[in-house]
Amino acid sequence: MNEIRNTPSVLAQLADAPWRTSTRSQTSNCVEVAPLRTGSAAVALRDSKDRGGPVLLFNRAGWLGFISGTKAGQFDLT
């Protein structure tokens, strides 16, 4: 797995990112996603209930793999 470091550039992008809430979000299970403009991180993901909390950063290949795994049920808890 590639590590994406929180550089000043990435942190600035997160502050100004156009966050969108998932259309699949429910009352207690909400995530937000934001595209990033530059650098090795292409997409950011966070918990909408904890907007100041941790953020997952994905490069393009990692994001596509995450979406593919999610659609395949790889991360289902049940």
C-alpha positions, 0 to 999 in steps of 0.5 A: 500500500502506498503511503500518502503523507499529510504535507502542507499542500494536502492539508490546504486542499483538505481545508478547501475541499468540495466535500460531498456526502454519499447518497447512500448515507444513512442517519448514523453511517455517513461518509463524505468524499472530496476530490483533491487537485494535486499531489499523490492523493487524488481522493479524500474520505472522512466521517461526516459526523467527525469532520475534524477527525481523521481523513483517509487519502487515496491515490487514484488506483487505491480509490478505484480498488476501494470502490471495487471492493466496496461494491463486491461486499469486501468491507461488509460488517454483516 
